[in-house]
Amino acid sequence: MSKFVFAYTGGTAPETQAEGEAVMAAWMAWFTTLGESVIDGGNPFSDAKTVAADGSVSDGGKTALGGYSIIDAIDLDDAANKAKGCPVLQAGGAVEVYTAMDM
């Protein structure tokens, strides 16, 4: 098994407390389906800054990441298949799946 990072992008935020609770329930249900594959459920992101090569700092993240999770999977294809059930997809977002290289 290898480690993979799910980087969440896009999607819409819940507008009401009830919608927020439903979204959280969907995330917890999805993590339950992934079972022991979940190494770190991760966290959503809030404010960001970007530091450029010249040292300048600007507000906001360049890629607009919304959060991350780390999972175990057999290979990149297996990890991508596991990402297909992610609730961010229902909100119009996407999941970028990256192999975490062992160092």
MOPAC internal coordinates of N, CA, C and O (Angstrom, degrees):
PM7 1SCF
backbone

  N    0.0000 0     0.00 0     0.00 0    0    0    0
  C    1.4490 1     0.00 0     0.00 0    1    0    0
  C    1.5289 1   109.38 1     0.00 0    2    1    0
  O    1.2310 1   121.24 1   -32.38 1    3    2    1
  N    1.3102 1   115.24 1   147.62 1    3    2    1
  C    1.4532 1   122.03 1   177.97 1    5    3    2
  C    1.5206 1   109.20 1  -123.93 1    6    5    3
  O    1.2310 1   120.93 1   -15.11 1    7    6    5
  N    1.3212 1   115.83 1   164.89 1    7    6    5
  C    1.4625 1   121.30 1   178.33 1    9    7    6
  C    1.5253 1   109.37 1   -96.11 1   10    9    7
  O    1.2310 1   121.65 1   -37.16 1   11   10    9
  N    1.3354 1   114.45 1   142.84 1   11   10    9
  C    1.4526 1   121.91 1   178.31 1   13   11   10
  C    1.5201 1   109.30 1  -135.04 1   14   13   11
  O    1.2310 1   121.02 1   -34.77 1   15   14   13
  N    1.3203 1   115.66 1   145.23 1   15   14   13
  C    1.4576 1   121.75 1   178.04 1   17   15   14
  C    1.5167 1   107.86 1  -105.92 1   18   17   15
  O    1.2310 1   120.94 1   -51.81 1   19   18   17
  N    1.3201 1   115.81 1   128.19 1   19   18   17
  C    1.4588 1   122.13 1   170.85 1   21   19   18
  C    1.5261 1   106.05 1   -96.28 1   22   21   19
  O    1.2310 1   119.92 1   -60.56 1   23   22   21
  N    1.3226 1   117.76 1   119.44 1   23   22   21
  C    1.4594 1   123.16 1   176.61 1   25   23   22
  C    1.5263 1   107.10 1  -108.29 1   26   25   23
  O    1.2310 1   120.79 1   -60.97 1   27   26   25
  N    1.3205 1   116.09 1   119.03 1   27   26   25
  C    1.4638 1   121.27 1  -174.97 1   29   27   26
  C    1.5231 1   110.43 1   -92.95 1   30   29   27
  O    1.2310 1   120.90 1   -47.86 1   31   30   29
  N    1.3245 1   115.88 1   132.14 1   31   30   29
  C    1.4649 1   121.07 1   178.91 1   33   31   30
  C    1.5216 1   109.89 1  -130.56 1   34   33   31
  O    1.2310 1   121.30 1   -29.03 1   35   34   33
  N    1.3280 1   115.13 1   150.97 1   35   34   33
  C    1.4604 1   120.80 1   173.49 1   37   35   34
  C    1.5109 1   113.45 1    68.11 1   38   37   35
  O    1.2310 1   121.72 1    17.34 1   39   38   37
  N    1.3078 1   114.31 1  -162.66 1   39   38   37
  C    1.4567 1   120.89 1  -177.56 1   41   39   38
  C    1.5136 1   111.08 1    92.33 1   42   41   39
  O    1.2310 1   121.64 1   -11.42 1   43   42   41
  N    1.3024 1   114.46 1   168.58 1   43   42   41
  C    1.4595 1   120.18 1   179.81 1   45   43   42
  C    1.5223 1   109.33 1  -111.18 1   46   45   43
  O    1.2310 1   121.16 1   -31.35 1   47   46   45
  N    1.3168 1   115.38 1   148.65 1   47   46   45
  C    1.4586 1   121.21 1   179.45 1   49   47   46
  C    1.5288 1   109.41 1   -85.28 1   50   49   47
  O    1.2310 1   120.33 1   -32.06 1   51   50   49
  N    1.3255 1   116.97 1   147.94 1   51   50   49
  C    1.4643 1   119.68 1   175.98 1   53   51   50
  C    1.5222 1   110.35 1   -61.18 1   54   53   51
  O    1.2310 1   120.51 1   -36.33 1   55   54   53
  N    1.3256 1   116.62 1   143.67 1   55   54   53
  C    1.4591 1   120.43 1  -177.98 1   57   55   54
  C    1.5217 1   113.41 1   -95.71 1   58   57   55
  O    1.2310 1   120.14 1   158.84 1   59   58   57
  N    1.3190 1   117.33 1   -21.16 1   59   58   57
  C    1.4563 1   120.65 1  -179.11 1   61   59   58
  C    1.5248 1   109.36 1  -127.51 1   62   61   59
  O    1.2310 1   121.49 1   -14.29 1   63   62   61
  N    1.3287 1   114.74 1   165.71 1   63   62   61
  C    1.4619 1   119.55 1   177.74 1   65   63   62
  C    1.5279 1   109.94 1   -63.00 1   66   65   63
  O    1.2310 1   120.06 1   140.46 1   67   66   65
  N    1.3128 1   117.48 1   -39.54 1   67   66   65
  C    1.4646 1   120.90 1   179.46 1   69   67   66
  C    1.5337 1   110.96 1   -62.97 1   70   69   67
  O    1.2310 1   120.47 1   137.51 1   71   70   69
  N    1.3448 1   116.70 1   -42.49 1   71   70   69
  C    1.4634 1   119.78 1   176.99 1   73   71   70
  C    1.5242 1   110.47 1   -63.49 1   74   73   71
  O    1.2310 1   120.32 1   139.93 1   75   74   73
  N    1.3285 1   116.99 1   -40.07 1   75   74   73
  C    1.4561 1   121.46 1   178.74 1   77   75   74
  C    1.5155 1   111.49 1   -61.94 1   78   77   75
  O    1.2310 1   120.31 1   138.76 1   79   78   77
  N    1.3124 1   117.02 1   -41.24 1   79   78   77
  C    1.4674 1   120.82 1   178.60 1   81   79   78
  C    1.5308 1   110.76 1   -66.60 1   82   81   79
  O    1.2310 1   120.61 1   141.68 1   83   82   81
  N    1.3319 1   116.43 1   -38.32 1   83   82   81
  C    1.4650 1   120.18 1   178.27 1   85   83   82
  C    1.5280 1   110.80 1   -66.35 1   86   85   83
  O    1.2310 1   120.19 1   139.95 1   87   86   85
  N    1.3233 1   117.24 1   -40.05 1   87   86   85
  C    1.4645 1   121.39 1   178.42 1   89   87   86
  C    1.5263 1   109.74 1   -64.84 1   90   89   87
  O    1.2310 1   120.27 1   135.56 1   91   90   89
  N    1.3216 1   117.09 1   -44.44 1   91   90   89
  C    1.4730 1   120.36 1   179.27 1   93   91   90
  C    1.5287 1   110.16 1   -62.40 1   94   93   91
  O    1.2310 1   120.06 1   139.98 1   95   94   93
  N    1.3074 1   117.50 1   -40.02 1   95   94   93
  C    1.4727 1   120.83 1   178.14 1   97   95   94
  C    1.5290 1   110.35 1   -63.59 1   98   97   95
  O    1.2310 1   120.32 1   141.50 1   99   98   97
  N    1.3406 1   116.99 1   -38.50 1   99   98   97
  C    1.4689 1   120.58 1   178.61 1  101   99   98
  C    1.5277 1   110.51 1   -64.97 1  102  101   99
  O    1.2310 1   120.42 1   138.43 1  103  102  101
  N    1.3267 1   116.81 1   -41.57 1  103  102  101
  C    1.4635 1   120.12 1   178.24 1  105  103  102
  C    1.5222 1   110.73 1   -63.52 1  106  105  103
  O    1.2310 1   119.98 1   135.24 1  107  106  105
  N    1.3157 1   117.65 1   -44.76 1  107  106  105
  C    1.4597 1   120.81 1  -178.92 1  109  107  106
  C    1.5311 1   110.41 1   -65.11 1  110  109  107
  O    1.2310 1   120.19 1   141.38 1  111  110  109
  N    1.3296 1   117.23 1   -38.62 1  111  110  109
  C    1.4662 1   120.77 1   177.85 1  113  111  110
  C    1.5240 1   110.17 1   -64.01 1  114  113  111
  O    1.2310 1   120.39 1   137.98 1  115  114  113
  N    1.3370 1   116.86 1   -42.02 1  115  114  113
  C    1.4657 1   120.50 1   179.04 1  117  115  114
  C    1.5203 1   111.22 1   -63.44 1  118  117  115
  O    1.2310 1   120.63 1   133.77 1  119  118  117
  N    1.3400 1   116.40 1   -46.23 1  119  118  117
  C    1.4665 1   119.52 1   177.88 1  121  119  118
  C    1.5236 1   110.70 1   -59.46 1  122  121  119
  O    1.2310 1   119.99 1   143.91 1  123  122  121
  N    1.3252 1   117.62 1   -36.09 1  123  122  121
  C    1.4616 1   121.15 1   177.59 1  125  123  122
  C    1.5192 1   110.62 1   -61.90 1  126  125  123
  O    1.2310 1   120.27 1   140.09 1  127  126  125
  N    1.3398 1   117.10 1   -39.91 1  127  126  125
  C    1.4776 1   119.53 1   179.26 1  129  127  126
  C    1.5221 1   111.33 1   -66.97 1  130  129  127
  O    1.2310 1   120.16 1   151.26 1  131  130  129
  N    1.3301 1   117.29 1   -28.74 1  131  130  129
  C    1.4637 1   120.94 1   178.86 1  133  131  130
  C    1.5293 1   111.61 1   -77.29 1  134  133  131
  O    1.2310 1   120.56 1   158.89 1  135  134  133
  N    1.3174 1   116.53 1   -21.11 1  135  134  133
  C    1.4570 1   121.95 1   175.59 1  137  135  134
  C    1.5168 1   113.78 1    55.84 1  138  137  135
  O    1.2310 1   121.31 1    48.41 1  139  138  137
  N    1.3331 1   115.10 1  -131.59 1  139  138  137
  C    1.4615 1   121.93 1  -175.16 1  141  139  138
  C    1.5299 1   112.63 1   -70.91 1  142  141  139
  O    1.2310 1   120.08 1   174.23 1  143  142  141
  N    1.3245 1   117.45 1    -5.77 1  143  142  141
  C    1.4641 1   120.31 1   176.97 1  145  143  142
  C    1.5242 1   111.59 1   -67.05 1  146  145  143
  O    1.2310 1   120.55 1   155.01 1  147  146  145
  N    1.3259 1   116.55 1   -24.99 1  147  146  145
  C    1.4653 1   120.12 1  -177.04 1  149  147  146
  C    1.5222 1   109.46 1   -76.91 1  150  149  147
  O    1.2310 1   121.11 1   -66.47 1  151  150  149
  N    1.3301 1   115.47 1   113.53 1  151  150  149
  C    1.4650 1   121.55 1   176.39 1  153  151  150
  C    1.5220 1   109.28 1   -86.86 1  154  153  151
  O    1.2310 1   121.10 1   134.66 1  155  154  153
  N    1.3329 1   115.49 1   -45.34 1  155  154  153
  C    1.4688 1   122.74 1  -179.37 1  157  155  154
  C    1.5201 1   106.51 1  -144.61 1  158  157  155
  O    1.2310 1   120.66 1   -67.08 1  159  158  157
  N    1.3249 1   116.35 1   112.92 1  159  158  157
  C    1.4645 1   120.15 1   179.32 1  161  159  158
  C    1.5142 1   112.75 1   -61.65 1  162  161  159
  O    1.2310 1   120.73 1   161.87 1  163  162  161
  N    1.3234 1   116.21 1   -18.13 1  163  162  161
  C    1.4568 1   120.95 1   175.84 1  165  163  162
  C    1.5117 1   113.11 1    80.03 1  166  165  163
  O    1.2310 1   121.77 1    19.01 1  167  166  165
  N    1.3055 1   114.22 1  -160.99 1  167  166  165
  C    1.4622 1   122.59 1  -178.68 1  169  167  166
  C    1.5135 1   109.40 1  -152.89 1  170  169  167
  O    1.2310 1   120.91 1   -25.77 1  171  170  169
  N    1.3339 1   115.87 1   154.23 1  171  170  169
  C    1.4557 1   118.06 1   170.12 1  173  171  170
  C    1.5387 1   108.55 1   -76.35 1  174  173  171
  O    1.2310 1   120.89 1   -21.85 1  175  174  173
  N    1.3158 1   115.90 1   158.15 1  175  174  173
  C    1.4558 1   120.89 1   177.27 1  177  175  174
  C    1.5211 1   110.18 1  -101.69 1  178  177  175
  O    1.2310 1   120.77 1   -24.22 1  179  178  177
  N    1.3286 1   116.14 1   155.78 1  179  178  177
  C    1.4644 1   121.19 1   173.64 1  181  179  178
  C    1.5239 1   108.17 1  -121.38 1  182  181  179
  O    1.2310 1   119.72 1    60.05 1  183  182  181
  N    1.3029 1   118.14 1  -119.95 1  183  182  181
  C    1.4603 1   121.97 1  -177.09 1  185  183  182
  C    1.5274 1   111.77 1   -60.46 1  186  185  183
  O    1.2310 1   121.02 1   -28.37 1  187  186  185
  N    1.3348 1   115.65 1   151.63 1  187  186  185
  C    1.4593 1   120.76 1  -179.97 1  189  187  186
  C    1.5228 1   110.73 1  -145.91 1  190  189  187
  O    1.2310 1   121.29 1   -20.86 1  191  190  189
  N    1.2986 1   115.13 1   159.14 1  191  190  189
  C    1.4610 1   123.68 1   170.81 1  193  191  190
  C    1.5170 1   106.47 1  -134.16 1  194  193  191
  O    1.2310 1   120.62 1   -27.74 1  195  194  193
  N    1.3172 1   116.42 1   152.26 1  195  194  193
  C    1.4561 1   122.02 1   176.14 1  197  195  194
  C    1.5254 1   108.38 1  -117.33 1  198  197  195
  O    1.2310 1   120.59 1   -51.01 1  199  198  197
  N    1.3165 1   116.48 1   128.99 1  199  198  197
  C    1.4662 1   122.19 1   176.93 1  201  199  198
  C    1.5241 1   107.08 1  -105.05 1  202  201  199
  O    1.2310 1   120.27 1   -59.90 1  203  202  201
  N    1.3241 1   117.08 1   120.10 1  203  202  201
  C    1.4656 1   122.84 1  -178.48 1  205  203  202
  C    1.5295 1   110.97 1   -85.78 1  206  205  203
  O    1.2310 1   121.03 1   -12.08 1  207  206  205
  N    1.3187 1   115.63 1   167.92 1  207  206  205
  C    1.4643 1   121.91 1  -179.26 1  209  207  206
  C    1.5342 1   112.22 1   -57.38 1  210  209  207
  O    1.2310 1   120.26 1   149.41 1  211  210  209
  N    1.3270 1   117.11 1   -30.59 1  211  210  209
  C    1.4663 1   120.14 1  -179.93 1  213  211  210
  C    1.5243 1   112.53 1   -84.18 1  214  213  211
  O    1.2310 1   120.49 1  -177.63 1  215  214  213
  N    1.3419 1   116.68 1     2.37 1  215  214  213
  C    1.4608 1   120.97 1   178.54 1  217  215  214
  C    1.5133 1   114.38 1    90.68 1  218  217  215
  O    1.2310 1   120.11 1   174.15 1  219  218  217
  N    1.3291 1   117.40 1    -5.85 1  219  218  217
  C    1.4625 1   119.23 1   178.92 1  221  219  218
  C    1.5281 1   109.60 1   -70.25 1  222  221  219
  O    1.2310 1   121.10 1   -30.51 1  223  222  221
  N    1.3213 1   115.50 1   149.49 1  223  222  221
  C    1.4578 1   121.94 1  -177.57 1  225  223  222
  C    1.5246 1   108.84 1  -121.45 1  226  225  223
  O    1.2310 1   121.10 1   -47.92 1  227  226  225
  N    1.3415 1   115.50 1   132.08 1  227  226  225
  C    1.4609 1   120.10 1   177.18 1  229  227  226
  C    1.5189 1   109.49 1  -127.86 1  230  229  227
  O    1.2310 1   121.11 1   -24.10 1  231  230  229
  N    1.3251 1   115.49 1   155.90 1  231  230  229
  C    1.4590 1   120.67 1   178.53 1  233  231  230
  C    1.5177 1   110.42 1   -73.09 1  234  233  231
  O    1.2310 1   121.19 1   -34.66 1  235  234  233
  N    1.3185 1   115.33 1   145.34 1  235  234  233
  C    1.4638 1   121.12 1   176.24 1  237  235  234
  C    1.5153 1   112.09 1    90.59 1  238  237  235
  O    1.2310 1   121.66 1   -27.99 1  239  238  237
  N    1.2984 1   114.42 1   152.01 1  239  238  237
  C    1.4569 1   120.48 1   175.78 1  241  239  238
  C    1.5103 1   110.07 1   -87.16 1  242  241  239
  O    1.2310 1   120.16 1   -40.29 1  243  242  241
  N    1.3055 1   117.30 1   139.71 1  243  242  241
  C    1.4606 1   122.16 1  -177.51 1  245  243  242
  C    1.5270 1   111.80 1   -62.43 1  246  245  243
  O    1.2310 1   119.74 1   144.93 1  247  246  245
  N    1.3382 1   118.10 1   -35.07 1  247  246  245
  C    1.4553 1   120.84 1  -176.31 1  249  247  246
  C    1.5217 1   113.40 1  -102.63 1  250  249  247
  O    1.2310 1   119.53 1   178.23 1  251  250  249
  N    1.3122 1   118.51 1    -1.77 1  251  250  249
  C    1.4635 1   122.89 1   178.31 1  253  251  250
  C    1.5293 1   112.81 1    55.55 1  254  253  251
  O    1.2310 1   120.80 1  -132.93 1  255  254  253
  N    1.3375 1   116.07 1    47.07 1  255  254  253
  C    1.4594 1   119.76 1   176.23 1  257  255  254
  C    1.5198 1   110.21 1   -68.04 1  258  257  255
  O    1.2310 1   121.34 1   -36.92 1  259  258  257
  N    1.3234 1   115.05 1   143.08 1  259  258  257
  C    1.4509 1   120.00 1  -179.94 1  261  259  258
  C    1.5117 1   113.35 1  -102.50 1  262  261  259
  O    1.2310 1   120.17 1   163.27 1  263  262  261
  N    1.3393 1   117.27 1   -16.73 1  263  262  261
  C    1.4527 1   121.16 1  -179.42 1  265  263  262
  C    1.5106 1   110.40 1   164.49 1  266  265  263
  O    1.2310 1   120.97 1     7.19 1  267  266  265
  N    1.3323 1   115.76 1  -172.81 1  267  266  265
  C    1.4660 1   120.15 1  -176.79 1  269  267  266
  C    1.5229 1   110.24 1  -152.67 1  270  269  267
  O    1.2310 1   120.85 1   -17.23 1  271  270  269
  N    1.3137 1   115.99 1   162.77 1  271  270  269
  C    1.4637 1   125.10 1   167.69 1  273  271  270
  C    1.5217 1   106.95 1  -146.76 1  274  273  271
  O    1.2310 1   120.36 1   -22.15 1  275  274  273
  N    1.3255 1   116.92 1   157.85 1  275  274  273
  C    1.4614 1   121.91 1   176.41 1  277  275  274
  C    1.5212 1   107.75 1  -124.47 1  278  277  275
  O    1.2310 1   121.19 1   -50.07 1  279  278  277
  N    1.3413 1   115.32 1   129.93 1  279  278  277
  C    1.4628 1   120.13 1  -178.36 1  281  279  278
  C    1.5233 1   111.23 1  -131.14 1  282  281  279
  O    1.2310 1   121.11 1   -15.52 1  283  282  281
  N    1.3153 1   115.49 1   164.48 1  283  282  281
  C    1.4612 1   123.60 1   169.28 1  285  283  282
  C    1.5198 1   107.82 1   -97.25 1  286  285  283
  O    1.2310 1   120.01 1   -38.44 1  287  286  285
  N    1.3107 1   117.58 1   141.56 1  287  286  285
  C    1.4612 1   122.06 1   174.40 1  289  287  286
  C    1.5221 1   108.38 1  -154.42 1  290  289  287
  O    1.2310 1   120.82 1   -16.24 1  291  290  289
  N    1.3171 1   116.03 1   163.76 1  291  290  289
  C    1.4592 1   121.68 1  -179.67 1  293  291  290
  C    1.5220 1   111.10 1   -66.04 1  294  293  291
  O    1.2310 1   120.85 1   135.04 1  295  294  293
  N    1.3322 1   115.98 1   -44.96 1  295  294  293
  C    1.4629 1   121.63 1  -179.89 1  297  295  294
  C    1.5222 1   108.22 1  -158.86 1  298  297  295
  O    1.2310 1   120.67 1     1.33 1  299  298  297
  N    1.3300 1   116.33 1  -178.67 1  299  298  297
  C    1.4627 1   121.35 1  -176.91 1  301  299  298
  C    1.5247 1   111.80 1   -60.73 1  302  301  299
  O    1.2310 1   119.78 1   140.52 1  303  302  301
  N    1.3255 1   118.03 1   -39.48 1  303  302  301
  C    1.4632 1   120.63 1   178.79 1  305  303  302
  C    1.5269 1   111.10 1   -63.71 1  306  305  303
  O    1.2310 1   120.21 1   138.32 1  307  306  305
  N    1.3280 1   117.21 1   -41.68 1  307  306  305
  C    1.4570 1   121.45 1   177.91 1  309  307  306
  C    1.5263 1   110.06 1   -62.42 1  310  309  307
  O    1.2310 1   120.46 1   136.46 1  311  310  309
  N    1.3322 1   116.73 1   -43.54 1  311  310  309
  C    1.4638 1   120.47 1   178.80 1  313  311  310
  C    1.5268 1   110.85 1   -62.38 1  314  313  311
  O    1.2310 1   120.19 1   136.74 1  315  314  313
  N    1.3289 1   117.24 1   -43.26 1  315  314  313
  C    1.4662 1   120.57 1   179.13 1  317  315  314
  C    1.5244 1   110.74 1   -62.75 1  318  317  315
  O    1.2310 1   120.10 1   140.79 1  319  318  317
  N    1.3170 1   117.42 1   -39.21 1  319  318  317
  C    1.4683 1   119.93 1   177.23 1  321  319  318
  C    1.5187 1   111.32 1   -64.15 1  322  321  319
  O    1.2310 1   120.18 1   142.54 1  323  322  321
  N    1.3276 1   117.27 1   -37.46 1  323  322  321
  C    1.4640 1   120.76 1   177.93 1  325  323  322
  C    1.5250 1   111.08 1   -66.27 1  326  325  323
  O    1.2310 1   120.27 1   149.91 1  327  326  325
  N    1.3259 1   117.08 1   -30.09 1  327  326  325
  C    1.4566 1   120.94 1  -179.38 1  329  327  326
  C    1.5265 1   113.01 1   -72.74 1  330  329  327
  O    1.2310 1   120.31 1   162.48 1  331  330  329
  N    1.3182 1   117.01 1   -17.52 1  331  330  329
  C    1.4634 1   120.68 1  -176.07 1  333  331  330
  C    1.5249 1   113.95 1   -61.55 1  334  333  331
  O    1.2310 1   119.54 1   158.14 1  335  334  333
  N    1.3214 1   118.49 1   -21.86 1  335  334  333
  C    1.4548 1   121.01 1   179.72 1  337  335  334
  C    1.5141 1   114.15 1   -92.98 1  338  337  335
  O    1.2310 1   119.75 1  -174.52 1  339  338  337
  N    1.3284 1   118.09 1     5.48 1  339  338  337
  C    1.4588 1   122.13 1  -175.17 1  341  339  338
  C    1.5271 1   112.35 1   -64.58 1  342  341  339
  O    1.2310 1   119.84 1   -48.40 1  343  342  341
  N    1.3319 1   117.91 1   131.60 1  343  342  341
  C    1.4644 1   121.16 1   179.62 1  345  343  342
  C    1.5260 1   114.98 1   -61.08 1  346  345  343
  O    1.2310 1   119.23 1   156.40 1  347  346  345
  N    1.3381 1   119.07 1   -23.60 1  347  346  345
  C    1.4627 1   119.64 1   179.49 1  349  347  346
  C    1.5326 1   110.50 1   -62.17 1  350  349  347
  O    1.2310 1   120.28 1   153.26 1  351  350  349
  N    1.3213 1   117.07 1   -26.74 1  351  350  349
  C    1.4661 1   121.04 1   179.25 1  353  351  350
  C    1.5258 1   110.95 1   -65.80 1  354  353  351
  O    1.2310 1   120.55 1   144.14 1  355  354  353
  N    1.3337 1   116.55 1   -35.86 1  355  354  353
  C    1.4680 1   121.35 1   179.09 1  357  355  354
  C    1.5216 1   111.51 1   -68.86 1  358  357  355
  O    1.2310 1   120.70 1   159.55 1  359  358  357
  N    1.3378 1   116.26 1   -20.45 1  359  358  357
  C    1.4622 1   121.51 1  -179.95 1  361  359  358
  C    1.5248 1   111.56 1   -97.46 1  362  361  359
  O    1.2310 1   120.22 1  -168.08 1  363  362  361
  N    1.3530 1   117.18 1    11.92 1  363  362  361
  C    1.4588 1   120.80 1   178.39 1  365  363  362
  C    1.5127 1   114.76 1    87.14 1  366  365  363
  O    1.2310 1   119.97 1  -172.76 1  367  366  365
  N    1.3266 1   117.65 1     7.24 1  367  366  365
  C    1.4568 1   121.11 1  -179.45 1  369  367  366
  C    1.5191 1   111.93 1   -91.77 1  370  369  367
  O    1.2310 1   121.39 1    11.74 1  371  370  369
  N    1.3172 1   114.95 1  -168.26 1  371  370  369
  C    1.4655 1   121.59 1  -179.24 1  373  371  370
  C    1.5250 1   109.18 1  -141.53 1  374  373  371
  O    1.2310 1   121.35 1   -18.61 1  375  374  373
  N    1.3299 1   115.02 1   161.39 1  375  374  373
  C    1.4603 1   121.54 1   175.08 1  377  375  374
  C    1.5189 1   107.34 1  -120.55 1  378  377  375
  O    1.2310 1   120.43 1   -60.05 1  379  378  377
  N    1.3284 1   116.78 1   119.95 1  379  378  377
  C    1.4543 1   121.33 1   172.60 1  381  379  378
  C    1.5221 1   106.14 1   -92.97 1  382  381  379
  O    1.2310 1   120.24 1   -49.10 1  383  382  381
  N    1.3286 1   117.14 1   130.90 1  383  382  381
  C    1.4592 1   121.94 1  -176.19 1  385  383  382
  C    1.5266 1   108.38 1  -111.90 1  386  385  383
  O    1.2310 1   120.92 1   -58.21 1  387  386  385
  N    1.3312 1   115.85 1   121.79 1  387  386  385
  C    1.4529 1   121.89 1  -177.54 1  389  387  386
  C    1.5263 1   110.32 1  -120.89 1  390  389  387
  O    1.2310 1   120.44 1   -40.00 1  391  390  389
  N    1.3247 1   116.77 1   140.00 1  391  390  389
  C    1.4565 1   121.67 1   172.30 1  393  391  390
  C    1.5235 1   108.23 1   -78.19 1  394  393  391
  O    1.2310 1   120.49 1   -51.69 1  395  394  393
  N    1.3307 1   116.67 1   128.31 1  395  394  393
  C    1.4534 1   121.44 1   175.13 1  397  395  394
  C    1.5258 1   107.21 1   -90.01 1  398  397  395
  O    1.2310 1   120.75 1   -68.68 1  399  398  397
  N    1.3189 1   116.18 1   111.32 1  399  398  397
  C    1.4641 1   120.95 1  -175.83 1  401  399  398
  C    1.5166 1   110.85 1   -75.23 1  402  401  399
  O    1.2310 1   120.71 1   -43.64 1  403  402  401
  N    1.3289 1   116.25 1   136.36 1  403  402  401
  C    1.4553 1   120.58 1   174.83 1  405  403  402
  C    1.5258 1   108.33 1   -73.58 1  406  405  403
  O    1.2310 1   120.94 1   -43.76 1  407  406  405
  N    1.2989 1   115.80 1   136.24 1  407  406  405
  C    1.4727 1   121.13 1   179.52 1  409  407  406
  C    1.5074 1   109.12 1  -120.64 1  410  409  407
  O    1.2310 1   120.10 1   180.00 1  411  410  409

